């Protein structure tokens, strides 16, 4: 939409001209596409309640209103902008920053004008806006190694399990904002966006697994079983990604389709040192508890929201599949019955989370599986 302020009127007048009549206010704001000019004017006045901030905002008001006019609903966009400005507390700093960095005006206006979800994140964490304005954040490609390293630093700085999980929830929210704003600014393709969201999910699920596994090892010891030559070996455990996550097609509202696989139902847990008192348990019970703990940690709504809704219905036999010796079940399907697991929607991607020190979790090579 092309905006042309009425003759002899300037958007600055909305903030600096006390003699402006209500008709002139309406004329000015409707020229920028606002359908409720009275509420829009009220929002602008709230954004400039202090004299210095009013002067600074007036310097950018034309650009801000022009960019908001390009949104689907300028009235809603301005409402989010007012809430964000209020959340920053220091509006003088915000408006000084916007005046100095015009690119930041586009980033902010595009976000509040395009995505209520991203707007809510900014309102809840206004400092994320300044983080986003760092060119390194939006323009440098983030690798999985980068995310793993940054996520580990966040988690390792906290002692308690609850604190670590809340840190992961905050990390997710911040990264989703980064990915979403890149998408809104057309700095990335749809395929790149879904791949980035999928990579973030992989990193978060990996760290949830590490947190939950550490708790169970401390309580029950480590699971081992005897291999085909009678040697005691660690029993593997894998979180398999299926559905959109398995295909690296996750979107902003997707749940995650997972299947938990362990290497052997034979054996019981044991202490690695032989001296630490533990509550020994069977592998079936150990991995059932681990799977349930991971699911709960991912889906629990807590201080920082939740990580993901988890769908386990794509595992063999759906909800009735339980956490039995799934490795043997899958191996039988592949090696003896010759069924196409893609028909059941059970395998769409590679193992999603597996510790290298636990060995292969089941007796077939996932690289030969195709959906």
KOLVEX-182543 format. One record per residue: z, x negated, y negated of N, C-alpha, C, O, CB in turn; residue in three letters. Coordinates in steps of 0.001 Angstrom, whole numbers, plus 500000, padded with zeros to 6 digits. Atoms other than C-alpha are relative to their C-alpha. Glycine has a CB too. Layout:
ZXYZXYZXYZXYZXYala ...
// end
This chain:
500000499150501193500000500000500000500000499117498761500784498172498677501227500960499992unk 500053500749501261499070498667496530500906500670498987500802501871498737498545499910499458unk 499050499433500958501811499119493983499618499596498594499322498432498326501435499548500313unk 500279500264501413501159499421490270501063500694499175501020501916499027498569500484499593unk 498962499382500826504222499984488073499383500738498827498370500296498287500990498947499497unk 500526499217501126503661502602485377499901499164498728500646498200498546500883501224499748unk 500220500701501262502417501444481970501298499937499187502028500922499075498887500696499184unk 498815500262500847505161499961479760501327500016500763502394499972500150500065501023498893unk 498785500072499199507641499967482656499893498821500954498823498534501491500238501321500778unk 499962501136499079508703496970484736501177500206500945502201500757500541500121498632499227unk 498885499836499056510866496905487882501316499435499491502382499945499836499660499345501305unk 498766500564500570513358494727485985500792501050499235502020501001499169499673498824499076unk 499322498966500793514090497771483843500998500793500837501980501316500310498975500950499386unk 499081499273499125515756499378486853501398499396499979502392500091500192499469500014501425unk 498716500704500000518501496763486569500480499610498609501680499444498387499900498770500847unk 499636500583501309518420495646482940499873500961498834500294500632497724499146498804499727unk 500192499076501117517531498714480876500889501222500161500557502132500922498527500426499893unk 499086498863499874520468501107480452499419501293499417499911502383499706501315499680499314unk 500573498803500630518267503470478418498923500662500854498324501653500435499417499641498651unk 501021499439499131515915504151481343500394501418500419501516501639500876499788499103501240unk 499692498613499636515715507902481975499815500204501506499183499395502184499102500987499205unk 500130499712498568515959509483485414498546500234500373498128499896501480500846501223500386unk 501424499795499729512299510502485139499275498663500117498406498500500974499358500858498895unk 500628501325499929511298506884484470500397499256501282499584498558501889500388499163498767unk 499544500604498744513405505702487400499184500558501166498708499815502024501519500261500221unk 500776499355498941511665508228489636498551499528499990497979499253501045500055501519499849unk 501387500454500112508236507209488330499842498578500523498894498279501250499530500077498546unk 500059501390499554508948503524488930500111499890501513499291499235502156501104499189499341unk 499725500176498569510339503874492434498981500712500882498645500216501957501392500506500325unk 501031499334499193507797506400493689498709499191500012497922499290500953499727501417499465unk 501204500850500003505082503945492662500076498924501088499050498360501468499815499336498617unk 499818500956498899506545501623495357500158500707501346500488500070502346501222499117499734unk 499987499277498727506485504349498004501333500597500391501475501064501521499565499101501069unk 498695499430499658510115505522497848499941501524499887499501502070498875501114499425499075unk 500010498537499976510498509182498817501274500608499444501288501771499040499787500488501404unk 498730499524500570514127509473497670500419499019498908501331498218499112501124500132501108unk 499748500988501060514141507561494363501445499979499501501937498930499085499088500270498839unk 498615499975500463517645508691493436500883499122500891501698498347500391500534501445499977unk 499225500830499065519137507109496599499569498544499921500400497641500024499841500515501441unk 500494501370500121516911504049496216500601499328498763500995498163498817498454499983499928unk 499402500562501213518179503541492666501489499718500210502006498703499744499803500960498808unk 498572500215499717521772503940493857500190498725500818501125497964500570500600501217500756unk 499910501224499199521170501203496452499788498757499140500496497762499296498971500030501135unk 500248501153500876519744498865493815501206499714499108501564498554498900498754500245499134unk 498833500198500852522743499432491545501173499411500785501927498591500262500411501321499356unk 498947500568499155525119498701494439499744498522500281500685497737500393500101500776501321unk 500343501400499733523253495448495099500259499110498788500332497888498918498537499888500418unk 499861500780501237523789494387491476501217500472499216501130500742498018498725500115499130unk 498801499468500646527331495487490727500668499008499066501512499388498254500982500436501039unk 499387501047500839528241492180489061498927499453499049497788499248499469500616498836500888unk 501014500355501016526501491034485806499102498833500394497891498907500190500681499666498707unk 500819501165499686525338487626487071499040500305501148497876499908501123500889498802500355unk 500870499650498881524007488980490324498898500960499551497785500917500074500818500626501142unk 501003499074500534522208491721488383498845499238499351497678499567499564500642500957498980unk 501038500801500652520347489146486296499150499254501021497929499182500884500632499007499024unk 500731500759498984519412487087489356499108500911500841497969500559501148500980499246500905unk 500790499074499210518248490093491357498786500492499214497715500705499782500859501181500445unk 501112499541500837516095491220488439498812499041500051497666499461499893500466500167498557unk 501073500999499940514108487966488772499115500186501235497943499808501218500594498591499997unk 500755499850498752513010488873492305499671501445500340499054501710501371500770499394501132unk 500068498592499633513019492671492154498571500485500236498332501293501134500644500833498928unk 501388499554499828509257493118491766499467499582501379498856500387502082499101499416498875unk 500470500489498701508488490956494820500696500731501148500068501067502152500237498485500120unk 499250499308498956511223492619496854499466501415500197499207501833501326501495500040499654unk 500478498622499885510046496151496066498570500059500522498216500968501272500087500701498651unk 501376500039499507506416495198496683499970499794501511499216500463502217499209498886499298unk 499956500254498555507244493821500130500589501186500756500123501518501846500816498736500293unk 499417498835499337509442496818500978499005501159500037499034501976500958501291500434499287unk 500992498927500040506583499119499984499009499903501149498346500885501481499257499976498681unk 500916500195498873504569497648502871500596500479501317499889500555502322499623498537500117unk 499341499574498761507107498876505435499699501463500293499209502196499433501521499782499909unk 500253498611499598506852502138507349500855500977499212500423502099498950500261500176501491unk 499091499124500741509823503585505437500778499154498989501836498620499323500977500756500970unk 499317500827501008510774501782502187501432500432499731502284499594499435499230500030498710unk 498629499527500266513856503989501750500981499437501022502065498977500663500054501541500015unk 499141500545498948515314502919505096500116498488499847501198497927500018499451500359501400unk 499983501453500165514343499296504458500954499586498887501720498637499049498591499480499705unk 499105500334501121516152499249501099501454500268500367502349499541499935499618500806498741unk 498637499722499549519205500819502699500546498848500828501691498435500640500041501296500813unk 499579501163499207519359497979505240500198498776499109501118497986499326498964499691501098unk 499877501149500894518813495451502453501304500070499214501977499054499039498802499933499038unk 498738499837500737521738496865500460501195499676500892502142499021500455500126501436499451unk 498906500276499066523982496724503533500094498503500303501188497951500430499806500794501306unk 499992501441499763522934493146504184500586499255498797501418498363498963498574499497500295unk 499491500659501211523600492105500574501519500166499900502230499230499533499313500578498734unk 498551499758500017527052493698500784500708499128501025501802498624500767500304501481500272unk 499382500795498932527758491851504044500080498526499643500968497824500127499224500168501293unk 499969501418500364526957488477502486501195499653499126501596498491499053498722499619499286unk 498848500147500901529877488985500045499599499266498715499851499764497617501147499238500711unk 500396500783501180528459486292497707498542500307499653497633499586500065500195498466500253unk 501367499617500355525421488065496241499378499027499003498157498876498975499983501410499424unk 500540500997500940525064485442493495499303498887500779498199498472500427501133499408499099unk 500607501037499173524403482816496150498728500516500661497717499815500692500991499511501064unk 501163499418499334522011485142498010498817500103499050497715499679499397500342501378500561unk 501122499790500926519908486011494938499495498683499415498309498544499116500419500940498867unk 500442501337500430519861482399493763499101499387501064498082498768500757501218499073499722unk 500784500529498879518570481438497196498633500673500063497621500002500264500752500198501332unk 501269499266499944515897484165497146499064499585498871497850499506499056500255501507499935unk 500818500428501140514714483060493717499418498610500247498278498334499870500835500005498701unk 500441501383499772514473479413494824499008499899501163498165499002501183501211499102500275unk 500843500077498809512739480150498143499296501338500221499802502192500949500840499614501246unk 500740498729499862510137482945497881499699500369501453499625501549501795498695499920499229unk 500260499729498586509402482567501607501169500749500625500981501534501554499739498691500763unk 498818499312499489512960483764502237499963501481499640500473502311500392501276499353499449unk 500129498598500399512197486988500338499114500736501000499433501851501414499417500116498564unk 500906499384499034509295487718502692500696500173501352500570501216501994498720499151500158unk 499306499933498714511416486933505755501001501155500004501052501935500955500719498664500301unk 498967498972500055514244489223504640499391501391499878499806502314500579500944499738498833unk 500615498686500206512038492085503425499257500462501245499295501641501595499042499961498805unk 500732499640498784509891491983506552500961500432501101500681501379501836499141498820500482unk 499028499673498948512947492055508819500623501372499769500633502208500672501100498933500064unk 499346498708500251514742494954507133498988501138499956499346502298500159500785499954498685unk 501025498967500067511438496795506756499327500292501322498559501248501425498975499614499017unk 500726499849498739510312496434510353500881500265501206500427500881502170499200498784500253unk 499191499913498788513252496337512745501455500342499706502199499489499223499929498698500759unk 498578499656500132516548498257512600500883499111500870501994498760500473500223501466500369unk 499223500837499086517716496161515581500271498630499382501413498170499380499263499842501343unk 499829501309500632517118492824513806500834500117498725501626499230498405498632499372499682unk 499228499784501228518536494262510582501489500077500302502312499521499574499541501282499290unk 498586499868499625521777495168512345500601498641500343501760498376500024500156500961501193unk 499497501341499695522098491607513641500280499234498713501316498581498592498993499225500874unk 499796500700501277521663490219510116501210500549499249501971499789498650498745500117499122unk 498862499392500699524187492688508698501312499547500640502303499305499951499896501549500023unk 498776500417499299526710491709511351500257498514499836501408498079499816499910500346501484unk 499871501453500139526021487980510931499100499511498863498052498922499126499636499281501334unk 500879500336501132524624487385507426499665498515499885498632498165499313500639500451498723unk 500309501439500083524825483584507758498793499635500850498171498596500629501208499168500441unk 501189500265499188522089483801510392498739499979499142497763499313499489499864501052501105unk 501179499962500877519664484546507537499676498605499474498515498196499477500230500972498821unk 500234501343500533520122481077506028499567499049501116498770498139500892501271499465499303unk 500411500791498836519806479553509501498521500226500286497784499276500551500852500362501242unk 501397499674499740516494481367509995499051499367498981497906499049499303499817501503500004unk 500856500527501066515167480028506697499747498506500127498922497958499396500618500289498659unk 500291501401499706515312476472508025498653499944500720498520500529501795501142499344500867unk 501330500041499373511636475692508817500028499539501450499183499950502246499095499093499215unk 499894500483498620512731473900511998500259501138500990499821501088502139501113498965500104unk 499584498926499100514123477132513425498830500894500392498685501246501563501092500835499351unk 501091499069499711511040479322513151498694499322500394497843499941501033499758500866498812unk 501308500629499793508260476757513380499983498943501101498911498520501535499542499377498723unk 499978500973498908509429474301516024500117500728501327500936501635501474501164498996499827unk 499930499393498677508803475243519631501287499586500702501630498404500743498775499605500844unk 498764500282499270512031475522521609499670499961501493499084500901502031501109501077499691unk 500214500107498557511860474305525193501223500525500740502281500742500150499706498536500407unk 498852499568499199514066475461528034501087498936499984502275499258499997499572500303501450unk 499027501086500054515730472066527935500800500076498709502011499853498720499301498636500118unk 499301499845501283516567472609524244501049501103500108502207500916499733498994500320498858unk 499077498866499898518114476000524973501163499703500931502303500065500636499263501238500482unk 498934500336499056520067474712527970501027499090499338502233499276499502499420499325501257unk 499106500950500653521500471870525908500847500701498926502058500493498855499189498844499377unk 499273499318501081522435474076522925500991501010500567502114501135500078499017500706499045unk 499113499004499389523893476793525128501197499322500663502323499810500568499230500849501034unk 498906500744499357525941474254527101501012499518498968502219499557499205499446498800500792unk 499095500481501056527362472838523871500893501126499495502078500920499231499195499401498828unk 499233498842500462528450476307522772501064500386501020502215500633500659499067501193499732unk 499081499574498937530050477168526121501089498967500239502257499319500404499233500254501297unk 499033501058499675531731473805526703501049499797498919502082499173499164499278498701500237unk 499034500146501093533489473982523331501164500977500132502118500909499357499310500206498660unk 498995498952499843535591476917524597500664499865501368500007499540502357499364501410499834unk 499230500230498781538321476802527230499998501197500944499801501032502148501416499646499646unk 499779498853499126538757480354528516498676500600500476497649500486499808500828501062499276unk 501201499364499454536281482229530702499535501133499094498339501262498833500265500530501420unk 500363498902500893536375485277528424499356499460498723498370500011498232501241500852499657unk 500557500609501200535744483044525415498592499453500229497724499561499362500908498890499516unk 501331500536499674532795481382527132498964501118500073497852500976499563500040499231501337unk 500932498880499881531196484732527960499699500619498638498560500999498365500565501061500944unk 500245499492501355531661485960524396499102499048499218498272499485498420501330500205499251unk 500869500984500659530061482723523184498555500172500451497635500038499645500481498565500298unk 501349499755499490527059483436525434499403501248499358498210501277499053500020500146501532unk 500509498776500636526768486935523949499577499729498562498552500237498107501065501112500034unk 500387500357501377526744485509520421498742499139500002497864499316499158501152499253499284unk 501172500873499904524227482856521456498749500843500243497705500605499636500182498952501135unk 501146499133499729521942485548522859499572500737498738498384500783498417500334501005501112unk 500339499219501185522143487648519690499265499149498970498301499600498351501262500600499382unk 500621500890500987521247484687517498498578499615500422497660499594499603500856498731499809unk 501324500394499511518336483607519689499030501177500019497846501004499729500111499402501400unk 500853498816500038516996487157520005499525500259498570498378500652498356500754501233500553unk 500397499857501401516998487342516209498890499013499648497907499385499008501209499790499074unk 501021501019500277515021484096515991498662500394500615497625500330499955500444498627500538unk 501230499618499312512483485278518557499383501238499346498167501317499171500275500263501494unk 500485498762500598512228488712516950499384499793498631498345500377498326501118500988499898unk 500540500250501346511696487434513406498681499239500091497761499505499318501015499206499139unk 501283500689499793508994485052514630498910501005500350497777500897499880500123498936501118unk 500957498966499620507296488054516179499628500860498791498450501150498585500576500879501126unk 500258499161501173507648490163512999499130499289498972498305499921498312501314500421499357unk 500779500779500959506178487359510874498658499548500572497901498822499928500795498791499549unk 501261500342499321503297487017513362499820498484500153498721497950500001498812500584499226unk 500042501436499743504185483397514077499810499713501480499714498555501886501273499332499499unk 500100500166498562503840483992517795499269501196500591499241502270499991501398499839500638unk 500721498914499340501796486088520219500969500843500829502118500457501046498865499440500896unk 499172499142499146503118488931522354500386499258501276501536499316501713499254501311500346unk 499718500739498766502822486757525455501049498916499754501945498727500577498708499370500560unk 499014501041500320504753483925523771501378500611499770502396500027500143499562499204498756unk 498722499336500268507432486382522655500684500405501301501875500148501474499790501233499108unk 499395499582498729507990487831526142500402498795500843501404498839501557499028500888500790unk 499639501224499265507971484323527638501283499399499429502133498922500180498848498961499938unk 498795500543500645510601483200525091501233500823500360502301500265500612499823499963498471unk 498879499138499609512813486209525867500380499775501457501560499798501806499648501476499772unk 499734500254498581512460485515529588500696498653500185501611498533500999498688500037500812unk 499380501315499905513346481847529117501454500064499532502328499433500127499209498969499171unk 498626499828500478516429482834527122500852500660501081501990500252501313500028500844498699unk 499252499327498926517484485177529934500313499038501132501417499061501678499210501200500539unk 499765500990498946517080482383532478501175499095499648502045498833500479498739499156500235unk 498948500916500446519319480092530439501358500708500028502345500137500491499694499466498571unk 498733499265500053521996482755529930500513500322501401501706500188501671499833501294499194unk 499578499682498630522042483816533588500489498743500715501446498790501488498839500647500791unk 499548501260499406522318480177534632501441499694499592502264499328500430499072498842499580unk 498646500337500463525412479686532475501027501017500492502171500654500764500035499925498467unk 499082499006499427526963482957533656500305499631501456501453499705501894499390501442499913unk 499784500439498626526448481752537227500997498834500050501916498845500869498663499589500644unk 499113501169500009528159478422536410501441500412499729502363499919500380499538498980498946unk 498650499553500355531146480177534832500636500748501168501780500476501532499964500901498745unk 499458499190498906531595482665537674500210499169501264501204499348501968499070501174500300unk 499887500834498804530996480105540417501204499078499909501895498846500901498726499180500204unk 498858500895500185533590477763538947501309500723500317502213500158500932500028499452498560unk 498789499229499741536192480516539090500215500203501501501329500041501998499928501355499289unk 499862499740498571535478481332542737500277498727500797501030498756501770498747500669500526unk 499729501261499290535425477686543837501456499588499846502065499055500773499084498881499482unk 498593500340500218538837477188542280500913500854500875501975500396501297500369500178498521unk 499154499088499230540191480185544198499778499869501501500733499887502279499745501428499572unk 500317499941498565538395479984547540499477498693500585499334498583501802498989501070500241unk 500628501210499501536956476479547789498487500138500045497934501106499523500532499661501377unk 501461500011499958533313475646548495499497500517501354500082500216502394499463498574499735unk 500571499522498738531150477420551090499148498930500671498296498313500031499162501254499762unk 500812500926499198529722475207553856499629500680501315500329501586501768500767498659500267unk 500364499538498666527912475923557104499364498836500763499033497810500168499027501223499928unk 500617501052499194526493473863559962498507500273500124498079501384500439500661499912501404unk 501452499841499907522765473242559920499550499918501460500387499892502362499279498923499153unk 500512499930498631520488473190562987500269498757500837500013498752502041498537500248499966unk 499604501180499210521673469702563980501521499837500012502043498795500407499336498720499433unk 498545500000499914525358470599563634500712499315498863501928499136498932500406499370501245unk 499368500681501129525999468840560321500480501030498973499767501986498669499015498993499345unk 499472499103501031528223470567557728499278499735498681499255498604498194501540499813499832unk 500746500128501264526172471212554579500431501114499052500858502176499505498452500055500248unk 499681498934500962526816473165551353499078501200500208497895501034500503499879499478498546unk 500788498786499845525642476771551563499414500408498655500143500615497684500858501140500588unk 500693499718501259523051477572548913500130501444499554500375502343500359498550499657500131unk 499969498671500609523045480547546565498954500029498886498873499108498073501437500349499445unk 501063499887500998520152481737544427500025501371499349500226502388500013498628499739500635unk 500260498750500708519709484371541757498492500085499832497891499248499159500755500068498604unk 501448499849500089516143485609542106499654501027498933500221502119498882499406500413501363unk 500471499101501048514374487153539134498814500792500503497898500236501109499628499220498729unk 501099499130499589512103490108539798499563500831498803500076500658497697500418500916501192unk 500438499128501081510287492707537743499479499227498808498808498207498964501126500889499568unk 500507500628501230509569491793534129500536498588499817499819497708499342500368500846498787unk 499446501342500143511901488820534173499296499032500947498965497914500555501518500008500270unk 500690500858499041510280487409537303498604499643499548498115498548499829499938500667501343unk 501348500260500496506882487719535648499965499431498599498894499314498003499205501252500034unk 499883500522501377508138486267532326499409500970498989498697500576498065499301498636499878unk 500520498953500874507339489570530639501133500810499374500929501960498984499060500925500779unk 498843499280500526510808490517529389499756500402498545499208499619497769501276499136500115unk 500062499616501411510908492521526151501412500165499449502394499873500131499190501310499819unk 498696499990500670513713493167523692500969501016500610502182500867500461499817500297498524unk 499107498972499459515073496226525516500043500009501526500639500906502122499574501359499503unk 500070500014498535514417495227529145501364499757500636502192499012500112499021498934500467unk 498909500440499138517085495200531799499459498867500867498268498562500816500565501187500881unk 500451501093499139516955492353534316500127500432501450501186500883501888500815498701499737unk 500022499686498571515966492955537933500327498731500768499585497751500710498615500582500441unk 499530501199499303517873490512540113500223500280501478500437501420501892501293499481499364unk 499590499946498600518450489780543770500778498722500297500357497629499917498761500157500964unk 499155501131499668521194487512545071499750499594501454499781500434502354501493500341499767unk 500329500504498667520373485333548075500920498829500341501106497930499521498505499567500078unk 499201501147499575522674483017550056499479499484501325498826500205502079501493500372500113unk 500653500699498902521801480541552752500446500354501391499634500357502316500181498598499823unk 499512499718498650524011481478555671501264500831499932502131500606499088500258498697500775unk 498790499183499919526578484096556591501046499365500908502165499868501015499659501397500502unk 499084500660499070528181481698559082500913499035499257500470498313498364499218499256501094unk 499066500959500566531306479764558145500985500614499032500889501787498672499255498922499317unk 499004499598500985534244479955555775500086498917498944499610497798499135501388500250500661unk 499870500958501087535072478265552520501073498972500323501958499205501145500326500716498687unk 499004501054499792537038475023552374500152499201498731499239499140497908499608499078501176unk 499730500825501166538624472782549781499252498678500121499218498068501189501514499756499840unk 500738501268499961536537469756548833500942498817500123500572497795500701499135499846498751unk 499060501122499945539630467568548478500879500043501249501427499029501680500877499996498757unk 499138499860498825541490468958551473501454500158499630502283500439500495499842498813500907unk 498605499921500430544671469018549396500269501218499120501398501706499063500384498738499254unk 499804498886500912544110471840546922500191501297500769499340501644501587498820500121499043unk 499790498730499291545616475150548164498940501017499577498706501203498383501426500558499722unk 501019499004500308542894477821548401500184501206500903500888501143501911498581499410500160unk 500027498809499172542411481314549759498660500012500729497654500453500174500209501305499146unk 501248500068499260539808480775552465499431501403500243500170502366500442500212499272501332unk 500656498722499780537269483538552905498663499763500687498149498644500674499809500763498666unk 501290500126499329534083484201554854498886499877498956499064500250497797499745501215500935unk 501127500125500910530709483432553323499544501357499481499222501506498302498849499293500688unk 500454498673500428529773487103553265500875500523498873500369501038497876500011500987501182unk 499092499525501041532885487969551257499903499141498740499936499654497621501439500009500517unk 500091500912501149532576484889549045498790500333499141498913500480497925499923498538500472unk 501223499779500778528982485563548028499900501434499484499277501685498453498776499673500845unk 499930498644500545529569489291547689500813500004498714500432500635497728500614500973501029unk 499159500060501197532349488525545226499294499257498874499390499651497711501338499323500319unk 500729500752501027530204485956543411498915500868499367498775500899498144499376498723500602unk 501064499141500519527292488385543089500556501091499101500003501366498036499216500623501147unk 499412498932500801529532491168541815500567499466498693500459500106497647501091500712500787unk 499438500615501213531266488835539366498899499677498993499066499904497795500782498716500355unk 501135500303500887527916487686537951499467501287499373499226501345498167498867499271500780unk 500507498723500509526695491280537644500912500561498923500444501009497877499854501011501137unk 499040499487500979529869492329535844499967499197498708499992499768497618501408499983500582unk 500002500858501191529778489344533480498748500232499157498808500176497929500093498520500405unk 501241499766500731526167490068532551499994501351499302499477501469498191498819499906500939unk 500153498636500503526573493800531983501211500550499258501126501605498630499687500900501128unk 498782499504500648530126494143530661499845500026498479499382499059497875501207499130500391unk 499997499881501462530363495393527080501328499468499485502391499967499856499772501488499540unk 498780500639500498532849493203525210499850499747498500499051500392497822500289498664500763unk 499940500310501433533535491701521787498616499729499407498306500187498306500901498793499767unk 501317500354500518530023490347521394498885500864500542497732500435500566499705498577500305unk 501009499145499391528219493295522990499887499696501478500895499435502135498644499820499312unk 500199500347498590526693492674526414498768499115500105497951499057499186499847501280500891unk 501136500895499821524200490207527827498769500770500477497742500779499799500349498889500995unk 501141499266499465521927492355530004500473501166500850501528501104501481499096499074500823unk 499839498986498960521774495592531902499366499433501259498251498911501223499348501386499589unk 500473500597498745521381494532535525499565501094500956500304502047501206501101499125500649unk 500522499060499006519222496424538005499846499258501324499088498293501421498633500622499539unk 500066500617498670519729495527541678499199500854500973499196500577502172501407499771500551unk 500674499057499108517580498347543055498772499418500675498282499979501655499608501223499238unk 501196500576499389514642496052543823500318499074501167499401498529501782499212499247498964unk 499672500827498838516576494109546474499614500763501273499414501977501223501526499622500012unk 500367499310498764515720494882550096500885501213500252502111501119500190500085499044501181unk 499324498736499720516664498484550908500714500565498785501556501451498920500985499818501120unk 499443499433501225517605499107547263501504499932499932502109498941500342499574501411499859unk 498543499980500147521185500129546523500710499870501332501840499384501391500440501272499314unk 499373500069498684521870500361550241499876498641500650500364498435501761499408501027500898unk 500232501311499404520861496754550802501236499146500094501308498245500929498974499275499228unk 498766500770499975524295495395550087499772498528499705498740498147499154500670500150501334unk 500091501435500183524961491655549985500068499315501359500736498292501515501120499492499067unk 499981500594498670524347490952553666499242498678499977498910498155498913499388500966501046unk 500714501267499895522605487828554951498544500244499603497659500339500453500105499401501451unk 501308499633500518519620488537552742498957498958500352497788499294500537500060500188498497unk 500946501067499669518036485164553522499318500295501333498099500173501452500718498632500055unk 500583499708498694517552486134557148499095501224499930498052501290500582501103500218501041unk 500792498778500128516283489549556138498629499682499414497608500127499937500732501033499121unk 501266500350500636513626488112553832499149499141500912497938499335501013500244499278498685unk 500741500882499106512675485415556303499324500796501109498185500513501480500929498941500601unk 500575499171498944512132488040558995498800500781499488497785500905500173501050500959500558unk 501118499251500572509944490097556694498769499125499838497649499542500134500392500594498655unk 501126500889500281507811487103555772499412499386501260498195499356501445500431498903499060unk 500460500820498883507638485186559005499640500806501239498780500380502011501050499001500353unk 500189499274498750507717487864561708499293501338499801498418501694500590501333500225500665unk 500594498684500189506781491257560287498752499933499126497944500862499128501015500948499386unk 501209500190500786504162489911557881499845500998498874498722501272498450498816500075500884unk 500103499011501066504999492448555192499805499321498643500236498188498427501250500889499974unk 500198500491501355503960491985551596501194500424499152501339501596498804498663500533499395unk 498800499653500763507201491793549659499658500565498634500451501302498049500892498786499842unk 500390499434501289505278492580546485499928501512500060500142502180499049498662499438499556unk 500054498554499835504853496097547891501350500633499687501423501739499151499565500359501419unk 498653499485500243508612496527547676500522499622498605501609500044498212500956499476501069unk 499551500432501316508813494932544232501133499012500066501907498907499115500417501174499190unk 498829500859499864511243492348545537499787498585499504500753497923499125500420499956501418unk 500233501366500440509571489083544589498862499978499001497746500385499326499693499080501195unk 501058500126500988507634488471541404500004498630499374499069498276498655500139501058498933unk 499924501324500593508728485011540438500808499080500870501259499482501943500594500063498610unk 499263500989499219510470481865541654501499500218499937501974501028499140499671498611499520unk 498540499940500116514185481427542310500427499738498571499905498846497903500666498989500944unk 499664499941501411515885481999539019501163499095499622501215498569498510500320501406499620unk 498807500788500307519165480128539255500504499412501302501014500135502158501108500865499300unk 499569500621498750519961477618541961500542498615499707499938497860498945498836499927501020unk 499429501333500179522181474568542072499283499020500918499097499293502103501526500004500286unk 500745500975499203520317471474543239500865499374501084500343498884502086499433498913499103unk 499146500659499017523361470198545116500358500918501165501112500520502053501265499505499334unk 499677499102498893523517473227547397498850500136500975498994500804501999500383501362499475unk 501110499964499055520114472782549030499263501311499932499653502211499189500492499762501405unk 500787498766500006517506475444549738500819501162500521501520501009501521498731499837500837unk 499120498893499638519142478872549976499498500828501153500276501583501738500202500878498834unk 500496499235498871516860480359552620498807499272500602498177498457499929499615501438499574unk 500918500857499243514427479062555259498519500286499796497752500253500758500303500122501432unk 501428499955500261511097479675553554499750499509498591500652499497497753499437501426500198unk 500371500592501285509250478188550607499522501104499075498502501739499340498903498910500174unk 500355498911500902509158480618547677498633499803499371498042500765498879501039500137498920unk 501284500262500647505989478938546404498853500656500762497756500810500225499760498494499887unk 501044499360499231504049480622549187500115501523499960499409502225500684500044499513501429unk 499831498552500126505221484095548174499233500464498779499344499858497713501507500395499895unk 500745499439501119502946486166545967500262501489499922500374502171500941498489499719500140unk 499812498545500147503494489612544499498662500696499993498604501920499879500777500334498710unk 
// end
